[in-house]
């Protein structure tokens, strides 16, 4: 058309502009997305032609595009503790489970023991953080479920292990003491008679 003094036809991908005696690029993308997959592909006009490219989250030649199931690989990039849900062209990550904090892509264990001993009995129980949870255990010398702990009276059973008949057992919170009676000497667990003579 450039050589001819009057253009009567243009090559594919161009449109005749008879008044200007020129061939103008035809924007194939302006009609029906150029034949590219509707909604799931992008049509790009080029001089004398066009190209189709599947949008992110889709795969295919561009004229047809298939949704990629992002959840099928590595849980879609979501934390392993959450559910990945495939959506058209993307995916969503579920909420972090109870005992964890985060956005679903990453979930971090909450240390419940760091705040108010997680409700374990103050001073008489130990809080142990576990993944997504915690546990309360009464300290030695106490009994209970960990959220409530009661002092064990060690003296009520076998004199608390103190020397029978020669020592006195005294219960204290969480502990007990053994003291040899007057006229005896020793650790309280064993007492021997003092020879006052």
Residue pairs with C-beta under 8 A, 6 or more apart in sequence:
1 7
1 9
1 10
1 11
1 22
1 23
5 21
6 21
7 16
7 18
7 21
7 22
7 23
8 16
9 16
10 16
10 23
11 23
11 48
12 48
13 25
13 26
13 28
13 47
13 48
13 49
13 50
14 23
14 24
14 25
14 26
14 48
15 23
15 24
15 25
15 26
16 23
16 24
17 23
17 24
25 45
25 47
25 48
26 48
27 45
27 50
28 34
28 35
28 43
28 45
28 49
28 50
29 36
29 43
29 44
29 45
29 50
30 45
32 38
33 41
33 43
34 43
34 45
34 50
34 52
35 43
35 52
35 63
36 42
36 43
36 52
36 53
36 62
36 63
37 52
37 54
37 58
37 60
37 62
37 63
37 64
37 65
40 54
40 55
40 58
40 65
40 67
40 89
41 52
41 53
41 54
41 55
41 58
41 60
41 62
41 63
41 65
42 52
42 53
42 55
43 50
43 51
43 52
44 50
44 51
44 52
44 53
51 62
52 61
52 62
52 63
53 62
54 60
54 61
54 62
54 65
55 65
55 89
56 89
57 67
57 68
57 70
57 88
57 89
57 90
58 65
58 66
58 67
58 68
58 89
59 65
59 66
59 68
60 66
67 86
67 88
67 89
68 89
69 86
70 76
70 77
70 84
70 86
70 90
70 91
71 78
71 84
71 85
71 86
71 91
72 86
75 82
75 84
76 84
76 86
76 91
76 93
77 84
77 91
77 93
77 105
78 84
78 91
78 93
78 94
78 104
78 105
79 93
79 96
79 102
79 104
79 105
79 106
79 107
81 96
81 97
81 100
81 107
81 132
82 93
82 94
82 95
82 96
82 97
82 104
82 107
83 93
83 94
84 91
84 92
84 93
84 94
85 91
85 92
85 93
85 94
92 104
93 103
93 104
93 105
94 104
95 104
96 102
96 103
96 104
96 107
97 107
97 132
98 132
99 109
99 110
99 112
99 131
99 132
99 133
100 107
100 108
100 109
100 110
100 132
101 107
101 108
101 110
102 108
109 129
109 131
109 132
111 129
112 118
112 127
112 129
112 133
112 134
113 120
113 127
113 128
113 129
113 134
114 129
117 125
117 127
118 127
118 134
118 136
119 136
119 147
120 126
120 127
120 134
120 136
120 137
120 146
120 147
121 136
121 138
121 142
121 144
121 146
121 147
121 148
121 149
124 138
124 139
124 142
124 144
124 149
124 151
124 174
125 136
125 137
125 138
125 139
125 142
125 144
125 146
125 147
125 149
126 136
126 137
126 139
127 134
127 135
127 136
128 134
128 135
128 136
128 137
135 146
136 145
136 146
136 147
137 146
138 144
138 145
138 146
138 149
139 149
139 174
140 174
141 151
141 152
141 154
141 173
141 174
141 175
141 176
142 149
142 150
142 151
142 152
142 174
143 149
143 150
143 152
144 150
151 171
151 173
151 174
153 171
153 176
154 160
154 161
154 169
154 171
154 175
154 176
155 162
155 169
155 170
155 171
155 176
156 171
158 164
159 167
159 169
160 169
160 171
160 176
160 178
161 169
161 178
161 189
162 168
162 169
162 178
162 179
162 188
162 189
163 178
163 180
163 184
163 186
163 188
163 189
163 190
163 191
166 180
166 181
166 184
166 186
166 191
166 193
167 178
167 179
167 180
167 181
167 184
167 186
167 188
167 189
167 191
168 178
168 179
168 181
169 176
169 177
169 178
170 176
170 177
170 178
170 179
177 188
178 187
178 188
178 189
179 188
180 186
180 187
180 188
180 191
181 191
183 193
183 194
183 196
184 191
184 192
184 193
184 194
185 191
185 192
185 194
186 192
